């Protein structure tokens, strides 16, 4: 074999190596898993409108939006369904994945939303999000919520919880999510500031739009008369 041939072969190998590295980095840490995305929901949803947040517990913007979203859900509780899914940005938030594990571990014992709220609580968030090792904070929160600490620790470190988070991340990557928080209203990504009035304006419009269309028993779509 000539030196030219081996030179070309080496160049090809390098190129494929670079492509692999970039693809792996762009995967945002997600991996293949047979688990389904999580289904943590609040609200009665009588309007049929759903608000979904892909969030990162360590993200300062998510922490900023948290009280806004909580107020919106409280105001619109009877009409909408709110769903939270994990999207920890591990490359810039080293404690984010652990935060998601704490919430999901609590969720396995029926306390997802309680842990969710605890993690986003401003004073708590300032502590665990900047800690070198946030785990002791999570254990304290688990005890405060009345959870069995041994069970919580086992679930916190389990592959089951990791797979749940990975399934959320995979779903987010399919939606081409680039940052957090990212919101979807009735399946459409929305751009909204940290404002209760902005959220509720978009929600009311979605409810009104949904009310304009009904489905007949034959499956055809019809416009309702005003």
N, C-alpha and C positions, 0 to 999 in steps of 0.2 A: 504494500500500500504506500502511496506517495505521502509526503509531508502535507501537501495541499489537501488531500482527502481527510487526513486526521485533523487538520486545522478546521476544516468545514464542519466535521462531526463534533468537535469540541465546542464550536460556536453554537451549533444547534442545541447541544445539551445545556449550555449556559442560558440560552434564550428560554428554553422550556422551564429551567429552574427559576428564572425571574418571574415568568408568568404564573407558576405555581405559588410562589411566595406572595405575589400581589393578590391572587385569588383567595389565598388562605387568609390574608390580612383583611380583605374586604368582607369576609364572611362574618365579621364582628363576633367571633367566638362561637357561633352557632354550629351545631353538628346534627347529624342524622339521628332521629329518635322516633320511636313508634308512638310516643305519647301524644295526646291531643292537646291543643292550646287550652289554657285555663279558662274557667267560666265563672269568674267572680262577678256577681251582679248585685246592684241595688235598685230599688224603685219598682213601682207597680206596673209601669209601662202601658197604661191604658190607651195611649195614643199610637202605640206601635213604633215609636221613634226611639232609637238607641244611640247613646253617646259612648264612644269607646276611647279610652286613653291608653297609649303605650308610654309607660313611664319608667324612670330610673330613680330609685330611692335616694341616691346620693346627689343627683342632679340639682343644682341650686335653682334652676328655672322650674323644675317640677315642685320643689319645696315652696317656691313663690306662688305657683298656681294652685297648690293644694287647698288653702282655705277658700279660694274663689270657687273651685270646682265643688267643694263640699257644700258651700252655700247654694250653688246652682242646683245640686242634687236635692238638697233639702227643699228648695222652693218648688222644684218640678217633680218631686218624688212620685206623686200620683200619676203623672202623665208619661214620664220617660223611664227608660232603663239605662243605668250607667254601668259600664264594664271597665275594669282595669286589667291590663296585661303588662307583663314584665318586658322591659327592653333595656337591661343594664349596659351602659357604655363602658365596658371594662377597660378599654385602652386609656381612658382619661379619668375614670372613677374607680379606684381600686377596691372600694368597699361596697360598690353597688350590687355585685352579684351576691355577696353575703347578706345584704339587706333583703334582696329578693328571696333568698333561702329562708330567712327568718319569717317573712310574711307567709310563704308557702307552708313552712313547717307548722306555723300557728293555724293556717287554714285547714290542715289535715285534722286538727282538733276543734274545728268549728269557730276559730277566732281570727279569720283572715282580716276582716275589716278593722277589728280592734287593733291588730298589730300594724296594719297599714297606717292607721291614724296615729299610732304611737311613734312609728318611725318618722313620720312627717311632722310630728309635733316639734315646733321650732326649737325649744330648749333641748329636747332629746337629739334632734337632728344635728345641732351644733356639736354635740359630743361624739356620737358614734360615727358620723360621716368623716371626721378628721382623726379618728383614733388609729393608732398603728395596728391594733387588734380590736375590732369592734365586737367580737363574740361575747365578751362578758356583759356588755350592755344589752345584747339581745337576750341573754339568759335572765338578766334582771327584769326586762320587760315581760318575758314569758311568765316569770313568777308573779309579777304584778297583775297579769291577766288571769291568774289562777290556773295556769297550765302545768301539767306534770313535767317537771324539768328533765327527767331522764328520757321520757318519750320525745320531748321537744328536741333535745340534743341529738337523739338518734335520727329523727326525721330531718333535722337541720343538715346533718352530714350524709343523708341518704341519696342514692342514685335516683330514687323516685322523684324527690324534690328537684334535683338537678335536671332531670328529663322534662319536668313540667316547665321549668324556666326556659330550657332550650327550645321546647315546642313553641312557646310564646315568641322567642327571638326569631325562630324560623318563619313564623307567620308574619312578623314585622318586616323581616328581610324581603319576603315575597311582595310586600306592599311598598318596598323601596324606602323605608323610613330612614331618614338621615340624622335625626336628632330627637331629643326629648324635651318637653312632652310633645307628642304628636296626637292629634285628635281626629276622630272620624265620626261624622254625624250621619246616621243612616247609610253607612257604607262609603260616604264621600269625605275625603280629607278636607278639613277646614282650617283656615288661618284665623286665629282669634287671640286677642290680647288678654292679659290677666284682669278681666273686667266681668263682673256678674251680668251687667246689662248687655254686653256684647254676646256672651254665651246665650242668654235668655232670648235675645232678639233672633239669633240664628235658630234656636230650638223652636221658638214660636212659628217661625217661617216654615221650618221643616214639618211641623205638626199641621199647619195650614195647607201646605202643599200635599201632604199625605191625605188630608181630608177631602181633597178635590178629586181623588181617584178611588174608585171602588172596584171590586172584582165581582162579577156576576157569578151565579152558580154554574154557568156553562164555562167559566174560566176566561171569558173575554173581559177586557178592560174598558170601563165606561167612565165618562165624566159625570160627576154629580151635578145636579141643577142647583143654582144659587137663587 
